Amino acid sequence: MNLAVVGALLGAVAASGLLLVVLYAPPLRRVTLADRIAPYLGDAALPSRLLSPSAPTGSTLGRLTQPVIGELVVFLDKLIGGQSSVRRRLGALNAPMTVEQFRTEQVLWGAAGTAIGLGIALCAVLFGQSNVLLLVLLILGCAAAGVLGRDWWLTQAVAKRDADMLVEFPVVAEMLALAVTAGEGPIGAIDRITRLGEGHLIDQLKALLADTRSGTPLLESITALRDRTRLEPVARFLDGMAVAIERGTPLADVLRAQAADVRAMSKRQLLEAGGRKEIAMMIPVVFLVLPITIVFALYPGLISIARVAG
């Protein structure tokens, strides 16, 4: 029975490969728009492939599998959707990657998960597992785990970046308040902060400064940065700056008040983190230290009772 299942799996793999070869052969391959209009553009002079900046690069295997991966990317995008969420998270990371490139990575992660599932299924067959439905579900589950794992990895990267920005935020707010109190204007204070500091929030301020120097009004740049940010404290801080600039309120007083709010928020977050850690610290005390203490306290008495009873 095991040999029959192994033969069936190998036959299915061979049949799938043969089916792909037949479907993507020129007689059965779907005609694209470029193929349709190519005969009507034959008179155009073709540039040299050596001088073309878009000359095909990469391995031969990558160029051969590019059409298949492209169709899988389109199918995956239709299946799970969520382009706006992916675009928002990629924008939060300032990643040069597009949604299509992210979908391509998801397809590759899904292919890796499928390969791992096939390996586990073959090992299970060799050890006596003959339930074909269970093996197919295992392979599909590994493929889905690969696709969703890439999305989870992106979410974790965004969460880590947000956490780093929250750590940087109180210091940046204090420095902006001190610079404005010392007599700097808003653009000068932001410029000084970006020259002195480093970090994710500093990168956001550098982008704001670049937009301002390219001709965008400062108020519009601050509003755009507020709309892009995912962090509520940073959005409130930028809102306060925008309102102060728009209404002519003394910016130093507003930034000092905002910095005080940021300090109070950081203290509150520290107290909340301490409360959560306090519960976590009880786990080793209850399950490790306390049982060992009880054993040390009761063991001599138990030995004495055993000797007297013996």
Order of alpha helices (4+ residues) and beta strands (2+ residues): alpha-alpha-alpha-alpha-alpha-alpha-alpha-alpha-alpha-alpha-alpha-alpha
